Amino acid sequence: MSAKKDKQARAQGAAAEPARVVLATNRKARYHYVIEATVEAGLVLRGSEVKSLRTQNPTIAEGYARVKGDAVWLESVTIHPLPQASYQNHEPTRSRKCLLHRREITKIKHQLEAKGATLIPLQVYFKGHRVKVELGLGRGRNKGDRRQHEKDKHARREIRETQR
């Protein structure tokens, strides 16, 4: 979109939403957990981490987030080191701070106090030129719940195919 058209769109009240480029999705999270709420958070990253994300995908399958003090920290998410960064490289599985408003952090903290609640990264993506993470507040499913979920999913798929 040209600058002139972008200016006209803003003048008409339509805000241009930055493109969302998904880097990684945690597909197992929706299978193992019932996701009750989601929240979008920014990530505090080093330069080599951002460059690495542009070339390689992160691993978020074993990741989780926790509230420490007045901040939310993303743990066990692997961002592979960038070979060109040499001595200024980052540690692949270091803790990364999530940027959230204080109200959101206190709300999450109260929801996590419930038994069985965890904070799981669902997606890591670029929104414009910023790196964001979608965190899901989930409650673990037991084996019976997973089987029932699979049966329901299969039944919905069968209904959809018969309607075609």
Number of C-alpha atoms within 10 A of each C-alpha: 7 7 8 8 10 14 14 12 13 11 10 9 8 11 11 11 8 11 11 15 13 15 19 19 19 17 12 11 20 15 16 16 21 18 20 10 12 15 15 17 19 18 18 18 14 13 13 20 21 18 14 21 21 12 11 16 17 19 18 23 19 14 18 18 22 18 17 9 9 11 16 22 19 24 19 17 20 18 21 20 20 19 10 11 14 10 7 12 17 19 12 15 16 14 16 17 19 23 17 16 10 11 9 12 18 14 10 19 19 9 16 18 10 10 9 11 17 21 25 28 26 25 19 27 21 19 16 12 12 14 20 22 25 16 23 24 21 22 19 18 16 10 10 9 15 16 13 11 15 13 12 12 11 12 12 11 11 11 10 10 9 7 6 5
